[in-house]
Every structure is written in C-alpha cells, then in structure tokens.
Amino acid sequence: MKMQPLLARWQTIARSPAPRLSLSTELDFHDAARLQALAELYPGCDVATLMADLLHHALNELEESFPYVHGDRKVGEDEFGDPLYEDIGLTPRFLDLTRKHLHALEGQEKAEAQG
C-alpha cells in the first residue's frame, strides 16, 4: 500500500466538505495507540479523520487487488486491436453493490434533509 500521498495530504490538510456517515468500531489497544500517535504527529487531523482516510485508502487498495476473471463476452478492444473480455470476478459485483449502497445512502441523506 502506497502511503506517501496520504502522509502528504495529512501534512497540508485541506478538506473539501464531502458527505460523511458516522460509524462506530472497536479497535485493539495497539491500533488505537497507533491512531493516537498519528494524531499527535499530524495535529491537523483527529483520530476520526485518520481512520476515515486509512479506511478509504485500504478500500481502494482492496478494490484494485481483486483478481480479473476472464469472461466469454467480448466488451471491446485494446489499443492494439486485441479483444477485451468482461471481468466475471469480484470486481464488477463489488462495484455494483457499492453503487447500490451509495444510492441508498444518498437517498437517506436527502430524506433526512427534507424531513
């Protein structure tokens, strides 16, 4: 996992307001201590911000790590004219489920703003 961009971001913390969902979690003492140490190293970031950034980074890395599984359906061609085939592995299912849950969360946020 490449952490340099994340560390640079924490150095010059300038957040754009993005919709957030508050979640609670349990951590072992060692991980909690490491988060508190990071918060001291980067005083512009609180523990919640650090956790959100680390989780975001880890999820991106996880998504990139899903193996490609070659399907039978041709979906295009590469720059050399060679056929590209659909991925029938976890990536398309993960992306579909992500869109489904994102849509639900955005709908929930709109409903709360109106009510």
Backbone bond lengths (Angstrom), bond angles and torsions (degrees), N, CA, C in turn:
res aa  C-N    CA-C-N  psi(-1)  N-CA   C-N-CA  omega(-1)  CA-C   N-CA-C  phi
1 M - - - 1.440 - - 1.523 108.28 -
2 K 1.311 116.86 125.50 1.459 121.08 179.55 1.531 109.53 -85.54
3 M 1.310 115.97 113.47 1.456 121.38 -175.02 1.523 113.89 -101.16
4 Q 1.321 117.73 -10.57 1.464 119.52 -176.59 1.533 113.09 -55.67
5 P 1.340 119.66 -44.67 1.469 118.36 178.22 1.524 112.79 -61.32
6 L 1.317 116.55 -35.18 1.458 120.57 179.08 1.525 110.67 -68.53
7 L 1.314 116.99 -42.75 1.464 120.25 178.06 1.521 111.03 -63.62
8 A 1.323 116.70 -40.63 1.469 120.06 178.24 1.530 110.49 -63.73
9 R 1.314 116.41 -37.51 1.466 120.47 179.22 1.517 110.81 -64.67
10 W 1.329 116.23 -41.26 1.454 119.47 179.56 1.520 111.68 -66.38
11 Q 1.332 116.21 -29.52 1.473 120.13 178.87 1.530 110.33 -65.19
12 T 1.319 116.28 -38.40 1.468 121.28 -175.20 1.516 109.37 -120.88
13 I 1.311 115.44 54.68 1.453 120.99 -173.52 1.527 111.25 -57.69
14 A 1.308 114.12 116.56 1.461 121.70 175.77 1.521 105.53 -144.08
15 R 1.278 116.36 96.06 1.456 121.48 -174.17 1.521 111.67 -89.60
16 S 1.316 114.31 138.05 1.448 119.19 169.31 1.523 106.32 -92.64
17 P 1.322 117.26 141.01 1.461 117.85 -178.12 1.525 110.74 -68.12
18 A 1.308 115.26 118.60 1.461 120.97 178.09 1.515 107.52 -124.96
19 P 1.317 116.60 147.82 1.465 118.05 178.46 1.524 110.62 -58.88
20 R 1.299 116.57 137.82 1.461 121.79 -177.90 1.514 109.85 -129.21
21 L 1.307 115.79 152.35 1.454 123.83 175.45 1.514 107.18 -118.79
22 S 1.303 116.91 127.77 1.457 120.57 179.75 1.526 109.14 -85.23
23 L 1.326 115.69 126.36 1.455 122.71 177.56 1.518 108.37 -128.56
24 S 1.313 116.45 151.05 1.459 118.70 174.33 1.521 108.37 -111.72
25 T 1.314 115.15 152.45 1.464 120.11 -179.29 1.519 109.33 -147.83
26 E 1.292 115.35 165.29 1.453 121.28 175.08 1.516 108.37 -111.16
27 L 1.317 116.07 136.85 1.464 122.40 178.75 1.516 109.38 -124.88
28 D 1.327 115.73 150.39 1.459 117.22 172.06 1.527 108.33 -74.33
29 F 1.294 116.69 162.99 1.458 121.33 -174.48 1.525 112.43 -59.07
30 H 1.318 116.41 -38.96 1.461 119.66 -177.66 1.526 111.24 -63.20
31 D 1.337 117.48 -45.82 1.470 120.03 178.41 1.521 111.27 -66.22
32 A 1.330 116.87 -39.76 1.464 120.19 177.90 1.535 110.25 -62.20
33 A 1.316 116.61 -41.47 1.466 120.64 178.68 1.526 110.70 -64.53
34 R 1.332 117.24 -39.42 1.467 119.93 178.71 1.525 111.17 -65.94
35 L 1.324 117.33 -38.05 1.463 119.70 176.36 1.528 111.17 -65.04
36 Q 1.318 116.64 -41.81 1.462 119.81 177.84 1.524 111.32 -64.88
37 A 1.316 116.86 -36.13 1.469 120.60 176.45 1.521 110.43 -64.53
38 L 1.335 117.19 -42.65 1.474 120.27 177.20 1.526 111.02 -62.35
39 A 1.322 116.84 -39.15 1.467 120.13 179.09 1.529 110.79 -63.46
40 E 1.324 116.94 -32.86 1.468 119.44 175.59 1.523 111.60 -73.63
41 L 1.332 116.80 -37.31 1.460 120.43 178.90 1.524 111.85 -68.58
42 Y 1.337 116.42 -33.20 1.464 122.52 -178.52 1.522 108.43 -122.98
43 P 1.348 116.57 81.48 1.462 120.52 -172.53 1.530 114.46 -62.70
44 G 1.311 118.57 -15.00 1.464 120.46 176.84 1.513 112.50 -78.79
45 C 1.316 117.22 -5.42 1.466 121.87 -176.78 1.523 109.98 -119.83
46 D 1.312 115.62 130.98 1.460 118.39 173.15 1.530 109.08 -91.06
47 V 1.311 116.49 172.22 1.458 121.34 -175.74 1.529 110.90 -60.21
48 A 1.324 117.77 -40.12 1.465 120.66 -179.85 1.528 111.32 -62.67
49 T 1.318 117.06 -41.12 1.467 121.38 178.17 1.521 110.62 -64.53
50 L 1.325 115.83 -44.46 1.463 119.96 178.69 1.523 111.04 -61.25
51 M 1.329 116.59 -43.92 1.465 119.88 179.11 1.526 111.07 -61.87
52 A 1.329 116.51 -43.85 1.461 120.27 -179.80 1.527 110.75 -62.87
53 D 1.326 117.08 -43.74 1.465 120.88 -179.93 1.529 111.55 -65.03
54 L 1.328 116.62 -43.68 1.466 120.07 179.72 1.520 111.46 -65.09
55 L 1.315 116.57 -41.47 1.464 120.01 178.92 1.528 110.61 -65.62
56 H 1.327 116.68 -42.21 1.471 121.27 177.60 1.529 110.17 -58.44
57 H 1.301 115.80 -47.12 1.462 121.12 -179.33 1.532 110.72 -63.22
58 A 1.321 117.01 -43.80 1.469 121.24 -179.62 1.529 111.06 -65.37
59 L 1.330 118.12 -39.84 1.463 120.65 178.44 1.516 111.68 -65.33
60 N 1.334 117.08 -39.41 1.467 119.87 175.73 1.525 110.88 -61.93
61 E 1.319 115.97 -43.50 1.461 121.13 179.06 1.528 110.85 -63.87
62 L 1.326 116.54 -41.64 1.454 120.88 178.22 1.525 111.06 -61.85
63 E 1.328 116.79 -45.84 1.465 121.12 179.47 1.525 111.20 -59.02
64 E 1.315 116.91 -40.36 1.468 121.01 178.79 1.531 111.99 -70.06
65 S 1.323 116.79 -20.45 1.463 121.19 -175.66 1.519 114.17 -88.33
66 F 1.339 117.46 -13.56 1.462 118.27 178.60 1.521 108.76 -59.27
67 P 1.321 117.68 132.65 1.467 119.03 -178.98 1.529 111.77 -72.68
68 Y 1.320 115.17 143.77 1.458 121.61 174.09 1.521 108.06 -74.71
69 V 1.335 115.78 132.41 1.463 121.09 176.32 1.527 106.77 -118.87
70 H 1.307 115.97 115.78 1.462 124.08 -174.61 1.522 111.00 -65.51
71 G 1.313 116.78 120.79 1.451 121.49 175.12 1.523 111.14 -94.57
72 D 1.312 116.57 179.60 1.465 121.68 -179.05 1.525 113.17 -90.57
73 R 1.341 117.68 -22.77 1.460 121.34 -174.64 1.529 110.86 -84.16
74 K 1.329 116.05 126.09 1.461 121.99 176.76 1.527 108.29 -77.02
75 V 1.346 116.21 129.57 1.465 120.35 -177.28 1.525 112.59 -115.72
76 G 1.319 117.86 -1.72 1.462 120.69 179.42 1.504 111.29 165.85
77 E 1.336 113.14 -166.28 1.459 120.30 177.82 1.517 108.99 -134.41
78 D 1.337 115.20 149.85 1.458 118.60 176.26 1.524 109.79 -83.48
79 E 1.322 116.88 -175.39 1.465 121.45 -176.61 1.520 113.46 -65.40
80 F 1.317 117.25 -13.74 1.466 121.33 178.89 1.526 112.25 -100.92
81 G 1.330 116.63 2.52 1.450 120.81 -179.71 1.515 114.03 85.97
82 D 1.332 116.85 4.87 1.460 120.69 178.61 1.535 109.38 -78.88
83 P 1.321 117.52 145.65 1.468 119.78 -177.14 1.529 112.54 -69.00
84 L 1.324 114.78 144.93 1.460 122.57 172.14 1.522 107.27 -111.54
85 Y 1.318 115.94 135.58 1.454 120.78 -177.69 1.517 110.66 -113.64
86 E 1.329 114.67 150.10 1.461 120.10 -179.15 1.527 110.90 -58.05
87 D 1.317 114.31 150.25 1.452 121.71 174.45 1.522 106.64 -91.35
88 I 1.318 117.26 120.94 1.462 120.49 178.87 1.531 110.72 -108.03
89 G 1.324 115.60 19.32 1.458 121.03 178.32 1.521 111.63 -86.07
90 L 1.302 116.13 -154.56 1.457 121.99 -176.69 1.530 113.66 -74.76
91 T 1.326 117.98 -26.25 1.465 120.10 -174.73 1.522 113.00 -56.44
92 P 1.339 119.98 -53.71 1.464 117.78 -178.14 1.530 113.00 -63.24
93 R 1.309 117.64 -35.31 1.471 120.67 178.42 1.530 109.90 -67.34
94 F 1.321 116.79 -43.22 1.461 121.36 178.18 1.529 110.53 -60.80
95 L 1.331 116.87 -44.45 1.469 120.32 -179.80 1.527 111.42 -65.61
96 D 1.331 117.54 -40.72 1.470 120.69 177.11 1.529 111.33 -62.59
97 L 1.325 116.45 -45.28 1.468 120.06 179.09 1.523 111.56 -65.72
98 T 1.327 116.68 -36.96 1.463 120.42 176.99 1.524 110.42 -61.57
99 R 1.340 116.54 -46.50 1.478 120.10 178.37 1.523 111.15 -61.12
100 K 1.333 116.57 -41.33 1.468 121.13 179.37 1.530 110.68 -59.23
101 H 1.326 116.48 -48.85 1.466 120.39 -177.96 1.522 111.73 -71.39
102 L 1.324 117.52 -34.74 1.466 120.42 176.64 1.521 110.34 -63.49
103 H 1.318 116.87 -43.78 1.463 121.43 178.26 1.532 110.18 -60.22
104 A 1.328 116.92 -43.30 1.464 120.83 179.05 1.525 111.31 -63.71
105 L 1.329 117.28 -42.68 1.465 120.62 179.22 1.527 111.69 -65.44
106 E 1.325 116.32 -40.66 1.473 119.54 178.35 1.528 110.59 -65.89
107 G 1.330 117.31 -38.20 1.459 120.83 176.45 1.512 111.56 -64.37
108 Q 1.319 116.30 -40.84 1.458 121.60 177.92 1.528 110.60 -63.40
109 E 1.330 116.21 -41.90 1.477 119.91 179.45 1.528 110.83 -63.85
110 K 1.338 117.53 -42.26 1.461 121.15 178.84 1.517 111.10 -63.59
111 A 1.343 116.00 -41.83 1.473 120.05 179.78 1.530 110.99 -63.36
112 E 1.324 116.60 -40.62 1.466 120.15 179.50 1.519 111.13 -68.20
113 A 1.328 117.65 -35.13 1.470 121.40 179.56 1.526 110.86 -68.94
114 Q 1.328 117.57 -32.59 1.453 121.48 -178.79 1.528 112.30 -83.14
115 G 1.320 115.65 -26.30 1.470 118.08 -172.94 1.461 112.21 -102.17
